[in-house]
C-alpha cells in the first residue's frame, strides 16, 4: 500500500479501539475503504470521500504536483469537516496523514482540539554517510531538503504548527525543526501501530534478512559491502526491488560474494514475513527513515534487529519490549559502519535461533495514544494552545 496508506491504516486501527471515527479521505483509497465499510459495518468507522480532481497517488514521484493537488484537497476537506461538525458531535480533530510537518491540514480553524500526527519529514542522511549515496541520490536529497523548506513556509502550515493542541512527532529531528514548546507534545512513531499479518510457523534459516525498497536512501550497498568483513558462515538475503537492484547484484559479483549474499527481487508479502520470522536477524540500513514499517514488521516477527541509528527508527526501537534483541549501529564513515554491521551480523549468526515473541506492544502504544487524545480533549484548547511557541525552525 505504501508507507502513507500503511501508516494511516495502523493509526486508524489504533484510534478505533477507543473512539468512534469519521475519516475524510481522498480518491486514491476510495474503492478499498468503501469495500472495507461494506464488509465491516460494525467497525465504528464512517468513511467520507472528499473527491478532488487531479489528486495524485500518494506515491507520485513529483513532490510539487502532490503539494498543489493536496492543498486543493485540504480546502475541500475543511469545508466538509465544518459541515460535519455543525451537524454532529465530535470531540477531537486528528490529522493522521499525510504525515509530514511541511504540508497544510484541513484540521485547523475548526474550533475543536487538534491532535496533529505523528508527523515527520526532517530526517537527513548523517553527514559521515553521505558518501554512500549515489550521485542521483545525493541530488535528490538536496532537492528534497530545499522543496520541503519552501513548502513549510505556507501560512496554513505555519498556522497548524501553532494551533495543534497536541503534536506527535515521529522523530526528534522533526520536533526540532518545528520548534514547538508544549508539554502535551510527544514522540510517537506511526510504525508503533503497524498491523502485521499473523506469521505461520516459519522454518529457521541461517540468513540475515534485509527488507526494503532497493534504492539509494535505503543503502542496500552498505549491507552488501559489510559482508566483505563477516565470517565465512555469514549469509545475507536482500529482499525487495528498486532502482539499485542491478547495482546490488553487480557489487555481489565485484567482491565475489555470491556464496554469502543473494537477492530475491519482489516477492509476496507472506513470503517476506516467513523469511523475517525464520531469520537469524533482520537488517535495516535506511539512512533517512522517518518511521519504518518494514522495521516494525521485523520487530513483530520476533527476530533480532540490526539497524542504523538515525531518525525514526531510534524512536521505534526504543519502544521494543526486549532491548537485548536490538543492535543499533552508530552512524560513522562508510568503512567503520560496514565493519560495525558485519560484527553485528557475526553475533547474530553465532546465536542459536529461538522461538521469539514480537518486540512491539501495539496495545500499549494504543493506550498511550488514547491518553494523548484524552489530554487534547480535556485541555480546553480548541485548536490553539496559548502557551505554545513556535521558534525559528532549527537547521539539520
MOWO-V864909 format. One record per residue. N is the residue number from 1. SS is DSSP state (hx for helix, st for strand, lp for the rest). Layout:
N/SS, N/SS
//
This chain:
1/lp, 2/lp, 3/hx, 4/hx, 5/hx, 6/hx, 7/hx, 8/hx, 9/hx, 10/hx, 11/hx, 12/hx, 13/hx, 14/hx, 15/hx, 16/lp, 17/lp, 18/lp, 19/lp, 20/lp, 21/st, 22/st, 23/st, 24/st, 25/st, 26/lp, 27/hx, 28/hx, 29/hx, 30/hx, 31/hx, 32/hx, 33/hx, 34/hx, 35/hx, 36/hx, 37/hx, 38/hx, 39/hx, 40/lp, 41/lp, 42/lp, 43/lp, 44/lp, 45/st, 46/st, 47/st, 48/st, 49/st, 50/lp, 51/lp, 52/lp, 53/lp, 54/lp, 55/lp, 56/lp, 57/lp, 58/lp, 59/lp, 60/lp, 61/lp, 62/lp, 63/hx, 64/hx, 65/hx, 66/hx, 67/hx, 68/hx, 69/hx, 70/hx, 71/hx, 72/hx, 73/hx, 74/hx, 75/hx, 76/hx, 77/hx, 78/hx, 79/hx, 80/hx, 81/hx, 82/hx, 83/hx, 84/hx, 85/hx, 86/hx, 87/hx, 88/lp, 89/lp, 90/lp, 91/lp, 92/st, 93/st, 94/st, 95/st, 96/lp, 97/lp, 98/lp, 99/lp, 100/st, 101/lp, 102/lp, 103/lp, 104/lp, 105/lp, 106/lp, 107/lp, 108/lp, 109/lp, 110/lp, 111/lp, 112/lp, 113/st, 114/st, 115/st, 116/st, 117/st, 118/st, 119/st, 120/st, 121/lp, 122/lp, 123/lp, 124/lp, 125/lp, 126/lp, 127/hx, 128/hx, 129/hx, 130/hx, 131/hx, 132/hx, 133/lp, 134/lp, 135/hx, 136/hx, 137/hx, 138/hx, 139/hx, 140/hx, 141/hx, 142/hx, 143/hx, 144/hx, 145/hx, 146/hx, 147/hx, 148/hx, 149/hx, 150/hx, 151/hx, 152/lp, 153/lp, 154/lp, 155/hx, 156/hx, 157/hx, 158/hx, 159/hx, 160/hx, 161/hx, 162/hx, 163/hx, 164/lp, 165/lp, 166/st, 167/st, 168/st, 169/st, 170/lp, 171/lp, 172/hx, 173/hx, 174/hx, 175/hx, 176/hx, 177/hx, 178/hx, 179/lp, 180/st, 181/st, 182/lp, 183/lp, 184/lp, 185/lp, 186/st, 187/st, 188/lp, 189/lp, 190/hx, 191/hx, 192/hx, 193/hx, 194/lp, 195/lp, 196/lp, 197/lp, 198/lp, 199/lp, 200/lp, 201/lp, 202/lp, 203/lp, 204/lp, 205/lp, 206/lp, 207/lp, 208/st, 209/st, 210/st, 211/st, 212/lp, 213/lp, 214/lp, 215/lp, 216/hx, 217/hx, 218/hx, 219/lp, 220/hx, 221/hx, 222/hx, 223/hx, 224/hx, 225/hx, 226/hx, 227/hx, 228/hx, 229/hx, 230/lp, 231/lp, 232/lp, 233/lp, 234/lp, 235/lp, 236/st, 237/st, 238/st, 239/st, 240/lp, 241/lp, 242/lp, 243/lp, 244/lp, 245/hx, 246/hx, 247/hx, 248/hx, 249/hx, 250/hx, 251/hx, 252/hx, 253/hx, 254/hx, 255/lp, 256/lp, 257/lp, 258/lp, 259/lp, 260/lp, 261/st, 262/st, 263/st, 264/st, 265/st, 266/lp, 267/lp, 268/lp, 269/hx, 270/hx, 271/hx, 272/hx, 273/hx, 274/hx, 275/hx, 276/hx, 277/hx, 278/lp, 279/lp, 280/lp, 281/st, 282/st, 283/st, 284/st, 285/lp, 286/lp, 287/lp, 288/lp, 289/lp, 290/lp, 291/lp, 292/lp, 293/hx, 294/hx, 295/hx, 296/hx, 297/hx, 298/hx, 299/hx, 300/hx, 301/hx, 302/lp, 303/lp, 304/lp, 305/st, 306/st, 307/st, 308/st, 309/lp, 310/lp, 311/lp, 312/hx, 313/hx, 314/hx, 315/hx, 316/hx, 317/hx, 318/hx, 319/lp, 320/lp, 321/lp, 322/lp, 323/hx, 324/hx, 325/hx, 326/st, 327/st, 328/st, 329/st, 330/lp, 331/lp, 332/lp, 333/lp, 334/hx, 335/hx, 336/hx, 337/hx, 338/hx, 339/hx, 340/hx, 341/hx, 342/hx, 343/hx, 344/hx, 345/hx, 346/hx, 347/hx, 348/hx, 349/hx, 350/hx, 351/lp, 352/lp, 353/lp, 354/lp, 355/lp, 356/lp, 357/lp, 358/lp, 359/lp, 360/lp, 361/lp, 362/hx, 363/hx, 364/hx, 365/hx, 366/hx, 367/hx, 368/hx, 369/hx, 370/hx, 371/hx, 372/hx, 373/hx, 374/hx, 375/hx, 376/hx, 377/hx, 378/hx, 379/lp, 380/lp, 381/lp, 382/lp, 383/lp, 384/lp, 385/lp, 386/lp, 387/lp, 388/lp, 389/st, 390/st, 391/lp, 392/lp, 393/lp, 394/lp, 395/lp, 396/lp
//
